[in-house]
Amino acid sequence: MIHIVFEQSNVDALHKAIGLDESLQGDIIEIKDDFAVGPLDGIYETEGYQQRRDWWKTLLEFSPYTEQLNIVDDKLTIHNLLKRLDEDTEEFVWIWMGQNVHDVCGYYWLMSQLKEYQGRIHVLYLNNLPFINEKGNIFYPTSLFEIQPKEFLKAKKLARPITLSEFEVDPDEWKKQCTENALVRFLEGGKKIIGKEVSFYDKDILSNVTGAPQKITKLISTTLNKMKVKTGDVFLVWRIRELLSEGKLEVSGDWTKGWKELNVKYPGGSGEVADAPEIEG
C-alpha cells in the first residue's frame, strides 16, 4: 500500500495513525507543491513546468525557505511512483485529501497522470464529514492533520477506487483550470474549483495592517489565524511585496536579511494605530 498526502503535517498525522493500525501499513509519499496558487499553463510540459518553478523562485526570495525549490521535485516523485506500480501489479495507492483547495488541486494534478492504473488508485476524501476532537466534541476538519490518530481508523473506511467515470471527467476539469491559468484557485464545494484574481487574499492581509509598524512575521501569523480560506505564508508575503509596489503598504527594513527584519504599516502612519482604509472586493 502506498499513501499519498499533500502536506508534511499530514505525513506526520498519518504516521501516528499507522502506529495504531497495522492494516494501514505502507509508504507515505508527499506531493510538495501547492497547486492552489501559481501558473498551471502547460504544467505537464517542460516549458510550463519551468515557468512554474521560476514563479516559485520569485516568491521564495528573501523567505526562510529559499532552499526548498531545490528539494521539491514532484515530477520525479511521480516518475518513481509509476515505475513502482509497473513493477508490482499488486501494489495500490490511497490518495488522502481534506476538504481544502490545496489537497483538491493536488489530487487533480496527481490523478490526471494515473488513469491507466484505474482500479488500483483509491481516494479518501474527507468531504464535510464529522469527527471527534481531543475535547470529545464533534467538528468538521478541513485538513487531515486536524484529525486525531485514532479517528483515522474511522476515516480509512472511506477508501474507494477512483471510478472510470472520474478518470474521464476530473482530468477535463483540471485541464480547464490549467487553460484558465488563474494564479489563485478557490474550492467552491465538493471538488469544484474556480479561479480567482491574484489579489484574492489582499483583503485578509490589509484587514490586519495598522498605521503602526508591526513585524511582517506577526502580520502573517495573525492573518493566517483569522482568514477563513487558507493559503501559504510565502504567497502572502509575495502579496505584501506587490501591495508595497502599488503604494498600498509601507515596509521598512532590509529584505535581504529575511522576513524577521521587516516591519509593515499603512502609508503615512505615524506610529499610532490607524483605522484600516476601505478595502475593495
N, C-alpha and C positions, 0 to 999 in steps of 0.2 A: 504494500500500500504506500502511495505517495500522497502526502498532504501538501496543498498549495494555499498560501495566505499572502496578503498584500501589505503587511506591516510587521516590523520587528516585534512590537508589543504583542501581536497575535501569535508570533512564533513562540514567545515565552509562555503565553497562556496555554497554548496547545500542548507544549512540553509537559506542563503541570497536569493537564488532563490525561495525557498518555500514561503518566505515572500512576493514575488511579484505575486505568482500564487497559489491559494488555491487548484487547481486541482492536484498539486504535493504534497499535504499534506500527510505526513506519517512519520514513524520512519526511522531514518538513522542508519545503522549498519556499523561499520568499521572493516574490516579484517586487523589486525595489522601487521602480519608477512610479510616479504619481500621474496617471493618465487623466486625472480630473482637470488638470491645467496644462497649458502649453500647446504648441503646434502638433498637429497629427497628420497633416497632408503628406502622403507618400511615406508613411511611417514604417511600412514593411520593406521599403526600398532604401538603398544606401544613401541616396541624397536626402530623403526625408528624415531618415534616422540621424544623419549628421546634423541636419538643421535643428532637430530637437536637442541634440547634445550641445550644440552651440548656444541655444536658448538657455538651457540649464547652466551652462558655464557663465553666462552673463548674470544670472540670478545668484549663483553661488559665490560670486566675487565679494570679498570682504566678510563672508559668513564664517561660522566656526566649522563649516563642512566642506571647505574648499577641496579636500582630497576625495570627497565622496564620488565625484563624477568618474574617477578612475576605477572605483570598485563596483560601480553599477554597470553590469553587462547582462541585461535580461535576455538579449539575443543569444548569448552563449548558454544561459540557463535553459532556454527553450530547446536549443540545439541538443544539449545533453539529455534533456527530458525525452525528446523524440527518439534519440538513439537508444535510450533505456527501454522505451516502450516497444521499439522494433526488435530489440534483442531478447526481451522477455514478454511473450504474448499473453502471459498470465498476469502481468502487472496491471494495476489500475490506479486511477487518480481520483482524489477527493478535493474539489475546489471549495474552500470555505469563504463565504463573504457575508459581511454585515450589511445592514441597510444604510449604506452611505455611498456617496458618489465615488470616492476613492476606490473602494472594493469593486463596485459595479463596473466602473470603467476598466479596471484591471481584468475583471472577468471577461469583458467583451474583447479586449486586446488579446487575451490568452486563448479563449475557446475558439476564436476565429482561425486559429492555427492547428486545431485538434480534430477537425471533422472526420478524418479517416480513421480515428480511434473511437468512433461512436460506439457506445455500449460499455466502454471501459472508462469513460470520463463521467464522474458523478459531481453533483453540485449540492452544497448545503447552504441555502440562502435563509438567513435569519430575518425574514421579512415580516416586521410587525408582530413578533412573537413574544409572549410574556416569559420572564424568567424570575427567579428569586435572588435578591441581592444579599449582601452579607448581613443586613439587618432583618432579613426574613420578609421583606416587602416585595411585592410584585413590581417589576419595572420592564420597560421595553428597550433593550440595548440596541444601539446603532453600530457598535463595534464589538468584535469578538473578545477583545481584552477586558471588556466590562463584565464578562460572564465569569462566575466562579468556576474553578476547575471541575467540581462535582456536577455542575449544571451542564457541562459539555456532554456528560453521559446521556442526558436527555436530548441534547442537540444532535447527537450522532444518528438518531432515528430519522432525521430529516433527509439523510443522504438518498439521492435518487439519480439515476442515469440522466444525462442531458439527452433529450429526445432528438430524433432525426429532424423533426419539425423545427426545434430550437436551433439546430445546426444550420438550418436553411434561413431562418428569419433573423436570428441575432447578429450574424455577421453582416447582413444587409443594414441593420440598424447602426452597427458600428461604422460601416463604410459611409453611411450618411453623416455621422459625426466627423469622420476624417475629412470628408469633402467640404463640409461646412467650415471646419478648421477654426472654430471659436477658441479663444485662449482660456476660457473658463467654462466648465460644464456643471450642470445642476441636476440632482436627482429629483424628479417631479413626483415619483411614486413607482412602486414595483421595480421594474428595470428600465423605466422611461427616462432617458437623458435628454436634456435640452441645453443648447449653447447659450451662454450669457456674455455680455460685454466684459471687456478686460477690467473695467472699473467696478465690477460687481461687488467686491469686498471693500471698496474705498469707504463706504458709509460706516462700516464697522470700525475701521481704523479711526476715521475722523471723529466719531462719536466719543472716543476715549482720549482725544487730544485736548489739552487746555492751553491757556495763554502762558502758563508757567512751564519752564523746561522740565522734561522728565526723561529718564533713560529709555532708549528705544527698547531695550530688553523688557522693561516694566510695561511699556505700552503694548508690546506684542503679547506678553503674558496675560494682561488684562483683557485684551481684545479676544484672544483665543478662548478664554474662560467664559466670556459673555456672548460670543457670537453663536447663533443657532445653527448655521451651516458652516462646518469647519473647513479650513484649508491649512496649509503648512506655514511655518514661520518664515521660511525662505521666500515664499511667494508674497507674504505680507510686507516683508522688508523691501522687496523689489518695488511693491506698490508705493511704499513710503518714498523711495528714491524717485519714482515717477511723479508723485504729488509734489515733491520738492522742486523738480524741474518745471512743474506747472505753476509754481509760486503759491501753492495752497498750504505748504508747510515750510517751516524753517528748521534746519538741522545744524547743530554745532558739534564740533569735534572732528577728528581725523578718521575718515573711512578706512584708511589703510591699516589702522590699529584695531579694527574689528568693531562689532556692534556695541560692546560694553563701553566703549569710549564716547558714544554718541548720545546727544540729547535732542529731543524734538519738541516743538511747540507750534502754536499758530503764529503766522507772521504778525509782527508788531507787538507781540506780548511783552510786557514789561517785568515779568516775574510774578505778577499776580495772576491768579487763576481767572481765565476769561471764559465768557459764555461761548459755547460752540457755535460757529456760524451755521446758517441754514444749509442743509445737505440735500443736494438734488438726488432724485431716484428713490 
